[in-house]
Amino acid sequence: MKALEWSSWQAVGVFKRLRWLLLGGVFGAGGSLWIRRQFRHLAARYAPVRGTATVAGAARRVSRDLREAWADGQREMRDTETKLRGEQIKVSDRY
């Protein structure tokens, strides 16, 4: 008889733990969603009106500047290579 009583108390303990586990999960998830919503509201409230457009424009300008710098470097490299090859041919013609 004692084994039956002990197992019933164990079952009650399991359900108590399960209840607290579920409550903790629900409050944790709900709190997380509430904080995220509050943060988005706060960010939207204090964000500049055209902040995203300005950032996007700046990113496009930086990208364009990098492409132009890369093309200039490539052009300069080709010109230098051509000049060095010409000097190499002049040197090799002497010998």
N, C-alpha and C positions, 0 to 999 in steps of 0.2 A: 504494500500500500504506500509506503514511504517513497518508493521509486516513482510512482504515479504522481504523487504530490509534488515531488521535486521537478519532474519534467513539465508539469503545468506551470510552475513558477518560472522555469526557464523560458517557456513559451511567452509568458507575460513580459519577461525581460527582453526577449527578442523584439516583441512588438513595440515596447517602449523605445528601444534603440532605433528601430526602423522609423518610428514616428519622428524622433529628434533628427535623424539623418535626413529624412524627407523635408522636414521644416527648415533645416539648415540649408539644404540645396535650394529650396524655393526662395527663401529670404536672400541667399547669396546671389542667385540669378536675378531676382527682382531688383535688388540693390544695385547690381552691376548695370542693368538696363537703365535704371533711374539716373545713376551717376552719368552714364554716357549721354542720356538725353539732356541732362542739365548742362553738361560740358558743351554739347553742340549748340544749345541755346545761348550760352554765354559767349562762345566763339563767334556765333553769328551776330550777336549784339555788339561786340567790340571790334569786329573785323572792319577794315576800311571798305568803303563803298565799291571802289574799283580796284581793290587789292589783288584779286585773282587775275584780272586783265593785265595789271601792271607786271605781275610776276611772270605771266605767260609771255608778254611782250619782251621782257628782259631775257627770258630763256631763249626766245627766238633770236634776239640780237646777239647773244653770246654764241649761239649755234652758228649763226651766219659769220660772225667774226672768226670763229675757229675754222670754218670751211675756207674762208679767204686766206687765213694765215697758212693753212695747209697747202693751198694752191700756190701761194707765193713761195713757200719753202720748196715745193716740187719744181717750180720754174727756176728758182735760184740754183737748185741742185743740178738740173739739166744743163744750165748755162755754165756752171763751174766744171761739170764733167766734160763738156764740149771743149772748154778752154784748156783743161788739163790734157785731154787727148791730143789736142793740136800741139801743145808744147812737147808732148811725148814723141809725136811724129817728127818734130823739128830736131829733137835731140837724137833720135835714132837715125835720121838722115845724115848727121855729121859723122857717124862712125861707120 
